[in-house]
Every structure is written in C-alpha cells, then in structure tokens.
Amino acid sequence: MSKVPEMFGSLVFNDTVMKERLPKTIYKALKETRECGKPLEPNVADVVANTMKEWALEKGATHFTHWFQPMTGITAEKHDSFITPTSGEKVLMEFSGKELIKGEPDASSFPSGGLRATFEARGYTAWDPTSDAFIKDHSLCIPTAFCSYGGEALDKKTPLLRSMDAINRQAMRILRLFGNTTAKRVITTVGPEQEYFLVDKDMYEKRKDLVYTGRTLFGAKPPKGQEMEDHYFGVIKPRVAAFMNDLNEELWKLGILAKTEHNEVAPSQHELAIIFTTSNIATDHNQLVMEMMKKVAIKHNLICLLHEKPFDGINGSGKHNNWSMSTDTGENLLEPGDSPSKNAQFLLFLTSVIKAVDEHQDLLRISVASAGNDHRLGANEAPPAIISMFLGGELTDILTSIETGKPYSEKDKVVMEIGSDILPRFPKDTTDRNRTSPFAFTGNKFEFRSVGSTASLACPNMMLNTSVADELKQFADILEKADDFKGTLNKIIKDTIHDHKRIIFNGNNYSPEWIEEADKRGLLNLRSTVDAMPYYVKDENIAMFERHGVLSSTEVHARYEIELENYYKQIHIEALTMLDMIKKDILPAAASYQKDLAGTAAGKKEIGVPVGFEESLLKKIAGFSDELYNDMEVLENDVANAPQNDDMLRIASYYHNTVFEQMEKTRKPADEIESLVGSKYWPYPTYGDLLFSVI
C-alpha cells in the first residue's frame, strides 16, 4: 500500500486537522474568516493558536515563525520558541492568538524603495488565514503579509491578496447580472510549472560566477550542447530520479500537489509541475518548491540552479503561470458552457482578458522583468519581449464571426449571435499549443509563459488580476445601467473584439516578421528591464492600482525604485565577479600555459627541431590575453565611474547600456582562451563538465 495518502499534508495544519481538533463553533468562525473574509475575533484566535501549538508540538516543532515574502524575492523568517518562563526555573509551552495574528520583525534592512528611513525599524507581519500553516525544520511556519508601521505593503503577498479581492468584487458583479445567485466568491487559480538545472555540487563550488551570481559569466561552448534534442522527455538519470523522489516526498508532506516531472530541453535541465490551487496559496507553494529544490539537491551532492540563464548558448529556465478564474461553487469562468447564457458569460470574461492584456501590455511585461530574465526573453527558448495572446484558430474564428457578423465556418454557415445561439462545442485542446506565445489560451485557462524561473508568482498574478478586474469593472458599470441587457452585452463584446484584436497573434512569435508586424499594430517591444520599468509609474497605471485598492501611488513608486535597484545591483555583482575571475584565475591560467608553450618551443630550437604549432598557438593565446586584459581595464573603469546616489533609472540605464555591454564584450576573448588552453591549466569546470556530469 502506498504511503503517499498518509504522507500527503502530514506537516500542514489544514482544513482536515482544523475540523478534527477545533471546537465546532471555533471551526465555523475560522471557516467564515478563510472563505468570506470576516474578521477573526480574539477569543477565536486564542483557541486556534493553542490548538495549532499542540499539533505542532506533537509533530516535533519547538519554534514558530511568521513566514513572509519581502521584496527580496525570497522568503523571510524570524523564529521564536514556544518556551515561556515560569517560577521555579521551569517553562511552559505557550502560543497566543495575538502571536498567531501579528508579529513584529525588524523591517529596517528589507527593501522599502524609500518608504521608510533606515532608522525606522518597526514592521508588522499579519497572518493570512487562507493559506495553511505548516511545519518546516522543526518550526511552525505561519504564512503572513508584511507591512510597515504606516501600513504600506513591504512584501509581494499583500498586493496579491488585494488584487484577488479586487477581481472577486468585479467578477461577482458580472455573475449577478447573469442571474447567478449561488456563487459567493470568485477566485483566481494558478498552476505553475517550474524549470531548473541540476549540477554537481563539487564542480559548482569551483565556479565563482555560479556561487556569487547564479549564472556562468564565462564558458566556451562544449562539443555537444542541446542540438541533438535527446534530453527532452528522455529517460531520467538515476541520480536525478533519486533527487526527484526525495523532493516529491518533502513537497507532499507540505501538502504541495507536485504532479508532473520530466527532463527539459537543455542537458541537466528539468521541470516540475504543480496542480492548480488559489493564487496566493500557489505563490506560497512555489516559494516552498524553490526552497526545497535547493535543500534536497544538496543531500544528493547536487546544486539546483534557478537562474533564468545559467549557461550561454543553452536554453534558460522559466516558470509557466497557468491562470484561470473560478467560482466557489466550482464553475470555471473561462470554460465555454453548453447554453446561450453560459456562452455569453464566457465570451464576456474572455474579452475582458483580451482587453486587459492589450491595454496593460506594459504591466504584464514589467511583472516578468529582471536582470536574469532579460537574458532569456526574446531568445528562441522563451516568448519575446512583445506581449501578445494566442487563442487558436477556432476560437479566433468565432470572435471574428461575432465581430463581423459573417458565418462562423464555411461548413456550418452559422452566424454567431451572442445570447441566442450556442457556441460550437469544441474540446479544450481544439488547436495545437503555441509555445512561442507569451500568453496562450489552453482550453479553460491562460498560460503566461514569460515568467522567470526565480520569480515570485505574486507580481505576475497581481498585475493580471488587477488588469482584468479593471476591465470587468468597466463592463459591469455599463451593464448595470443598461435598459437592453442583451443588446448592450452584444455591443460590448463586439466592440472589445474589434478594438483589441491587435493583441491576438497565433503565429510564430520568434520570427522577425512578427516583430515588424507587432510594431505596425502598435504593440510594445520592451526588450529590457530598463525599457519596461518607466511604465510602472505612468499616471494611468497608478490610477488603476489605486482605483482597486491594490497599490497606492507611494507603494507603486517604491516598487519601481526597488526593481531598478535590484537590477543594477545584480549587474554590479556580476561585473565585480567577472573582474575577480579574470585577474585571479583566467589570465594566470593563460600565462602559465603560454610559459610552458614557450619553454617547449625554446627546447625544440636548442636541439634543432623545427618549432611547429607552439608559436602559432602562442600568438593566438597572447593576442586574446591582451584583448582580455584591455577589455578588463575598460570594464573596471566603467564600474568605478558608475553614477552614485542618483536617479535609479539613470543608474540602472548606465549599468545596462555601459557595464553590461562591456561585460558581454569582455567575455568573448576569455571564452576563446578557454577553447585554446590545455584542460589541466584551466581553473574551472567547463560547460561540458557541468552539463554532462550528473548521471
């Protein structure tokens, strides 16, 4: 008998545990808080906290922590023991409702984007009761939001929760207009797919670039890369399979629905897919997935690389964000129904997404922007920097029929009229998948394929939720005042299709022709983080966030500052690492090899043997070494002259246009030297070593 059912969720204080352990009245009150957003009364919190503590102690926990997600992109924890001193040198194990609901970590050292001065240390964590507490490393982890003393969000989760409330409010208005009186809430759901690399730990530790930056800053192409396409969905190697088995068990204990695992395109690259759950829980789970990947890998003497582009010339890693909307009664709002009213409802929600993606291309692009993802977007391994939508031929034809009033198909001669005719029943996979599309409809959900592998899911889903909520609000404002509901609905859908069809593209997003066509359509092509970030603080974007209570103007500007600061600091660290490797390792290796070559050549001359390849090879290595040294000096000067204490956009632009460009130039002669120097002289494991050593 499999132990998985018994194991699954064994370290989670989930609904089953709550129902078993809490008094019925307390369980009911907590359920209303979790599902309806009602405030949690202090007496209820005390009972829940005590029950949670007793359960955690039985599981071996000794501490508790408010587990939150600051703007660093990773999670944070401050651990406190359950121990409370009493008289007689004894202790009690206590945990109060107050400690459950609110914590106070020092907030002074977390990124704030100017929201607070360094000396202003007070920050608060607030329990997110919709996300289950869990045990990790003998600590009870309580998922929380994180805010400043003044109430501003200092984390990634708070705006996500606000955006979920926003889309719920507006979607419920639409459902009521269609006569739905049973649904009480609309939730957004996410099913993430996480890509990653596994490399040998001993080799990783010999690469300063991997240790300091997460990616290789140098590396000549190996004799074999991914050109044979023999790794994709291939047999999983024993060492990797053992890692995957252990990873699954750790995730299952935490109630994470790890479902699908396979080899990805690049050598040593793999993917893990998680089953759908609500957006905030999916975000929590994905953070845990990334943490557990790193932790479990070390047990197998492996290192998990989550950087978007660890190896030049080799496919990078992304995170596919499968997004949909559903009611609390289980109705997927992006699935066509089998009645006229359901068809019309589906089309209205579908067109709200179309309009949102078109009008807010900038925000969706910003939501996936980072120094790491800039390496990947636009390459033939990931969607381009141009945001567009794939709907497939059949659904596109249906929308065209609605817009133009022409027959839907030559075969059926059916003119699509909203609310009177039934949409053709077509299967979820009515068309082929388009892996080049940034935002593809896949039956009853959208796959946002541009998200970077290291990214938190919070920002992409916050942007998406808020954008769709804004369009639904506009639709609801009109429909609630309409005298002719059907006619007004028909006009909204037709007009939306007509006005925003430019965002729909079912072809090859990698092709140069699409870049030209997208420009003709007026679509944005924001090729880098520096190009994208100014759109964050546009007046209309700030107004939208404030309209729905997702972010204030102050919070938007803070995030803008933080993202730009993270961007240039990452490049700064990479540049310093590159300089260190050149000075201390690469040039000395080249000099050592040249010395031995020169000695061999001199020895031949002494005994009258003609000098052959040595002089030719010496000239090549000497030439590339001189070029590398000169480029290194330019890079060092560029870093030294970077603007300080200036406008964040100016600093980030300098690092992108000057420092990063010089880094790309500096790398080339170093990689040429690697291809010429004897392996015993080269100071680092090569690409071939890293990519093909795990068996």
N, C-alpha and C positions, 0 to 999 in steps of 0.2 A: 504494500500500500504506500502510495506517495506521501511524503511528509509535507508537501507544498501547502495543502489546505490548512494544516495545523500551523505551519510556519508563517503563512501569509498574515501580515498585520500584527504579529505577536508582540512587536515593540511599539505599538500605536494605541493611544488612548482614543479609540474610535467609537462610533455610534453603538456598536455591539457591546463594548465594555461599559460605556456610559449607561446603557439600558439595563445591563445586569447589575451594576453597582450603585447607581444613584437612586434615591427615593423617587417614586413616580412623579410627585409634584415638581421636584427639582429637575428631573429629566425633561419634563414637559416645558418648564420655563427656559431651560437651556436650548431646547429644540426650537422654541419660538425666537430666541436670540439668533441662533445659527441660520434659520431659514427665513425669518421675517425681519431681522434687523432690530428687534426690540431690545431696549437697554437691559443689561444684566444687573439685577438687584444685588446689593452687598451680601445679604443672607444666602442667596443662591450661589454667589461666587465663593463664599466660605466653604459651603458643603462640597462644591465641585473641586475646590483646591485640596481639601482634606482627602477626598476620595482619590484624586489624581496622585497625591503624595503616597498614599498607602499602596496603590497599584504600582507606582514607580519603585518604591522600596522593595516590594516583592520581586521585581524584575532586576534587582541589584543596583538601582540608582542610588547615589549618595548626594548628588547635587542637582540643582535646577538652573536653567539659563533661559533668558528671553532671547530667542533666535531671530535675528533681523537681517535685513538686506540693505546696507548703506550704499551710497553712490560710488563705492569702490568696485562694484560689480560682483563681489563675492559676499559671503555671509559673515556675520559677526556674532560673537557670544561673550557674555560675562557670567562666569559660573559662581553660584553661591551654594553652600551646603545647606541641607535641611536642619543642621545642628543648631539648637538654641540652648544656651547655658541655663542651668538651674542651680539651686543651692546644693551644697554638699558635693561639689566637683562632679556633678552629673550633667547629662544633656538630654534634651528632648528632640525629637524629630518633628519639626513643625513647618507648615507651609500655609499661609493665609490667603484669603480671597484677594486682599489688597496686593500681595506679592504676585498672585496669578495675573491680575488685570493690568498692573502697571509696574514697570521697572525704571531705573534711572541710571543708565550707563553714562560715562563721561563722553560728551559729544564734541569736545574741543578739537580732537585730532581727525575727525571724519571730514571728508569733503563737504563743504557747505556752499560754495560758489558765492561767498560774500554775504551769506545770510546772517552771519554772526562773526564777532571778533574772536581771536584765538583764546582770550581770557574768559570768554563766556562758555562755561563748560557744561551747563545743565542741558540734558536732553532726556526724552522720555520714550519708553517702549510701551506699546499698548497691545494687549492680546487680540489676535484675530481668531475669534471663536469658530469661524467657518473652516479653519484649517487645523487638523488634529495635532495634538501634542504627541511627541514620540521620544523614545529613549535612544541616545547615541553616546557611546563612550562613557557609560555609567552616569549620564546626566539626563534629566528630564528636560527636553527642548520644547519651549512654548513659542510657536510662530507668532511674531508680533510685527506691528508697524513701528516706525521710528520717526519722531518729530522733535523739533526744537522747543525751547522754553516758550517761545512765542506762538507755537502751534504750526509752524511751517514744516512741510514734509522734508525730511532729510534722507529718505530712502526711496527705493524703487517700488515698494509694495503699496504704499499709501495711495499714490495716484492711480495704480491699477485697480485697487478696491473702489476708489471714487468713480473710475470710468465704468466699472461693472454696474454700479448704481445708476449711472447716467444712461447707459444703454437699456437697462431694465425699465427705467421710468418711461423712456420714449417708445420702446417696443411694446410695453403694456398698453399705451395709448392706442397704438395701431391695432393690437389684438382686440381691444374692446370695440373698436369701430367695426371689426369684422364679426362681432357678436360673441366673441369668446369671453365667457364669464367664469370659467372654471380655473384657468391659469392664474396663479398668484404672483408669479415671478418669471422673468426671462433671464437666463444665464448664458454667458459665453463659455464655450468649451474649447479646450486645446489638447491636441495630441502631438507632442514633439518627437522629432527624430534627431538623435544626437550622433554626430560623426566625430571620430577621434583617431589618433595614431598610437601605437604601442611600440616602444623602442627599448632596447636592453639598458638597464639601469647603469651598469658599469661603463658602457660607452657614452651614455648621456652625461655622466659626471665628468667626462673628459672634454666636453664641449661647453666652453664658457658661454657661447651665444645661446645655447638651449637653456642653460641654467639661469642666466640673467634675463633673457628676453622671451623665451618660449619658442623661438624660431632660429633656424640656421642663418647666419649672416654671410657665410661663405660656404662653398661647396661646388665642386666640379660635377658635371653630370656623370652618373655611373654608366658602365657599358649597357646595362639593362635598366629601364625605368618601368613605365606602365604601358609601353607601346604594344605589348602582346595582349593586353586586356585579359590576362589569365588569372588575375587575383579576384576580380569582381565576382561575387557569389561563389567563389571557389571553396574547396574543402578547407575548413578552419583548422589551423595548425594546432598540435597538441597543447603547446604552452599557452596559446591564446584561448583555446577551448577551456582549459583549466581556470584561467582568469575569468572568462565569461560565466562559468558555472558558479564560482565564488561570488562574483558580482551580483548575479541573479538572486542568490540566497540572501545577501545583505539587503538588496532592494526589496525583496518580497517581505522580509521581516519588518521593513518600514512601511509596508502597505503600498509600495510603488508597483504599478502594473507593468513591469518590464515584460514585453511580449515577443518582439522580433529582434534577432541579431544576425549579422552577416558580414562578410568581407566587403569592403568598398573598392573603388576603382584603383586607388594607388596601393602599392606594396605597403604592408603594415598598417593599412587604414581599415577601420571597421565602423559599424553603425549599430546603434541600439534604438529601438522604437518603443514608445510608451503609449498605453491605451488612453483614450480621451478621458479627461475629467475637467472640472471647472477651472477657469483661467488662473485664479490665484493659487489653487492647490497644484495645478500643473507647473506653475512657476516655482513653488516651493519644492516640488518633487524633482524638477530639472536641476535645481541647485544642489540637491542631495545626490542626484545621479552623478554630476560632475565631481563632487567631493568624493563619493565612493569609488568612482573610477580611479582616481589618483591614489586613494588609500589601498584599494585591493591590488592595484598594479604593483605597488612596492612589495607586497607579500610574495609576488612571483618574480621578484628582481627585475621588474619592468617599470617603465615610466609612461604614464598616459599624457600625451601631448594634445592639448585642446586649442592651441593657436590656430587661427584661420589659415595660415600658410607656413607650415614648419619647414618646407623644402621647396626651393626654387625649381620650376620646371616640372613639379609633381603636383597633382591635384591637392587642393586645400580642403578644409573641413568647414561645413556649415551646419545649420540646425533648421530643419523644416518645421514650420509652425502651422499645423493644421487647425484651422479656426472655424467655428460654427456658432449658431445661436439656437437654443432650445428652451422650451418652457419647463416649469417644474412638473408638468404632467407628462413629459417625455416627447413632446412634439418638436421635431427638428424644423425650424423655420426656413431652412434653405433646401428643403426637400419638396419637390412638386407633389401636390395632392392629387386625388382622383375625383375632385368635384370642382365646378366652376369657382366657388368661393375660395377654395384652397389654392387653386391655380392663381387667382388674382392676388391672394395674400403672398404666395411665394414670389410672384413677379414684383410686387411692391418691395419686399425685403431684398430681393436680388438687385433691383435697380437702385436701392439705397446704397448698397455696397459698391455698385458701379460708379455712382455719383461720388461717393466718399473717396474711392481710390483715385478718381480723376482730379477732384478738387483738392485733395490733400496728398498728392504725389510727394510733395516736399517732406511732409511729416513722416510718411512711411519710409522714405529714403533716410531721413535723419535717424529713425528708430533702429536702423541696422548699421549706422556709421561708426567706424572705429579705425584706429591705425592698423589693426590686424585685418579687418575685413576689406580695407582698401586694396590689399594685395590680391584679393580673391574676386571681388565683384568686377565683372567685365571680362574675365578670362573664360576660356571655353570649359569651365568646370562649375560655373555658377551663373545666376542671372546677371544681366548687365546693370549698370547704374541707372538705367532708364526704367521707371516703374510702368508696367503695363499689366493687362489682365488677359488670361486665356479662358475662354468659355467653351471651346469646342464648336465644331461645325453645326451640329444640330440645334444647340441652344442659341447660337448666334443667328441661325436662320429663323428661329422662332421670334427672336427680338426684331429682326428685320421685317418679318411679316407684320408684327404689331405696329412697327413704326410707319411702314409704307402702305399697309392695307392690302398688300399683294398676297396671293396664295402662299401658304407655308411651304408646300412642296409641289413639284410637278405631278407627282403620283396622286396625292390626295386632293389637290385643288382646294385646300381649306384655308380660309382667311381667318387669322387669329383675332378674335374679339374678346377682350378681357371681360370676364364675368358671365359670358353666355356660352362659350364653347369650352370644352375640356381640352387641356393640353394633351398632346400625344403622350402616351405612356412610354417613356424611354428608360432603359436601365441606367443605373448610376454611372457605369463606365461606357457611356454612349460613344465616346471618342477616345482616341489614344491620349496618353498623358503627354504633356509638353514640359520636359524637364528644363527647357531654356527659359520658361516664363517665370517672372518674379512672383506672380500672384495668379494661381491657376485654380479654376473650379474643377473639383474632382467628385462630382455626383451629388453630395449634400454638404459640402464644406469647401473652404478655400485653403489652398496650400501656399503660405507665404514662404517662399524658398530662399529669400535673401538674407535671413538672419545668420549672423556669425556664430561659430561654434562655441566661443567663450561667452557669448552674450547672455544676459538675463532675459527671460521671456517677458518680463514685466513691461519694459518700454515698448516693444513692438505691439503688444496687445493693448496697452493703454492708449497708444496712438490710434490703433484700429478701432477699438471700442468707442472712443470719443468721436472720431470722424463719422462713424456710422450713426451714432446717437444723434449727431447734429443734423444729418440728413433726415432721419426718422422724425425728428422734431419739426423740421420744415414741412414734411409731408403731413404730419398729424395736425399742425396748425391750420393747414388748408382744408383738410378733410373734415375736421370737426366743425368747421363753419359752412360746409358745402350744403346747398339745398338738394343738389343732384349728386348723391354719393358715387353712383356708378359712373356717371359721365365725368365727374371730377377725377376719380381714380384712373379712368381710362386716359384722360389728358395728362395726368402726372406721369404715368408710366411711359406713354408715347413721347412726351416732351423730354423726359430724362434720357431715354434711349437715344433720341436724336441729338441732344446737346452733349452727351458724354460718350458716344460710341468711339471717339478717337482713342480712348484708353484700351479698347479691345483689340488684341492682336494675337492671332492663332498660329502665326508662322514661327520661323527660326529667329529667336532673339539674339543669337550670336552673329548673325550675318551683318556685313557692313551696310547692306541695303536698308536694314531695319533702322540703323542709326540715322540714315538720311531721311527715311520716311517718318521716324519719330520727330525729327526736327521740323519737318513740314507740318506735322499735326500739332506742333506747339508743345510737345511733351518735354519735360525737364531731363537734362542729362547731367547729373551732378556726380562727377567722376571721383571726387574725393570727399573726405570728411570736412575739409576746409571749405569746399564749394557748397556743401549742404547746410552747414550749421547756421549761417546767417538767416536762413528761412525760419528757424525756430522762433526767433523773436519778431517776426512780422506782426504787425498790429492785428491783422485778421485772425492769425493763429492764436495769439494771446487772448483775443476776444472770445474765440470758440472755447478755449480751455476754461476761461472764467465763466462763460455762459452756463457751463455744465458743472461747475464746481470741482473740476479735476485738478487744475493748477492755477494759482494766482499769477499775476504778472511777475511778482517777485520770485516765485518758485520757478517760473519758466526761465527768467534771466539767470538764476542760479544754476540751473541745469545746463544752460548754454555755456556758462563760464567753466563749469566742471568738465564737460565733454571736451572742450577745447584744451583745457589744462591737461587732462589725461592724454590727449592726442600728442601734444608736443613733448610731454614728459617721457612718453613711451619712445618716441624717436630720439630724444636726448640720451636716454639709457642705451639704446641700440648703437648710437654713434660712439659713445664712450667705450662700449664693449668692443666695437669694431676696431677702434684705435688701440685698445689694450691688446687685442689678439694679433694685430699687425706687428706692433712693436716687440712684444714679448715672445711671440711664437712663430709667425709666418715668415717675417724677414730673417730671423735667426735660422730657421729651417732652410730657407733658400740659400743663405750664406754658407751654411755647413755643407750643403750638397755641392755648391759651387767650389768650395775649398777642396773637397775630395775629387771632383772632376778635374780641377786644375792640377792637383797633385798627380793624378793618373796621366794627364796629358804631358806634364813635365817629365814623369818617369819614362814614358814612351820616347820622348825626344832624347833623353840621356842615353838610351840604348839603341837609338837609331831606328826606332819603329815609327812608321808614319802615324801621325795623330789623325784620328777619324772623327767619330761622332762627338767626341768630348768638346771640341772647340765650338762646333755648331750648337750643341745643347747649352754650353756656357753662355754664348751670345744671346740665345733666346731667354734663358732664365735671368741673365743680367739685365736685359732690356726690360722685361716685365717687372723685375725687382725695382729698378729705377723708377719706372712708371708708377708702381705701387707706392713707393716712398713719396714721390711728388704729390700723388693724389691724397695720401695720408696727411701731408702737411696742409694741403688746402682744406681738407675736412676738419682738421684740428683748429685751423684758423676760423672756419665757419662756425664751429661750435663756440669758440671763445668770443666771437662777435655777435652771438645771438642777443636780440633785444631782451632787456630785463625790466620787470615792473612796468610793463606796458599793456596796452590793449591786448586781450587774449587772442583775438582774431589775428592781429598783426604778428604776434609771436608764433602762433600755430602756422600761419601762412609762410613765415620765414623758414620754419622747420620743414614744411612740406616742399617749398619751392627751392630752397637752398641746401639745407642739411641733407634731407632725404635724397635729393637729386645727386648730390656729391657722393653719398653712400653707395648709390647704385653704380656710379662711375668707378668708385674705388674698389668695388667688389670684383670687377672684371679681371684686372691683372692678377689678383690673388687667386682666382679660380684657374687662370691659365698656368700659374706657377704650380698649383696642386697637380694639374694634369701632367706636369713635366718632372716633378721631384720624385725621387725614389720613395717607396712606401715606408721604409724604415726611418726616413728623415721627417716625414710629415707628422705634425704634433697631434692631429685629431683623427678620430674615426671618420671615415669617408661616408658619402651618401650610400654607397653600396653596403658598407658595414652596418649602418643604421637601419636601412630599409629591408635588408635581407638576412639579418642575423637572428631574428626571432623565429624559432622553429618548434 
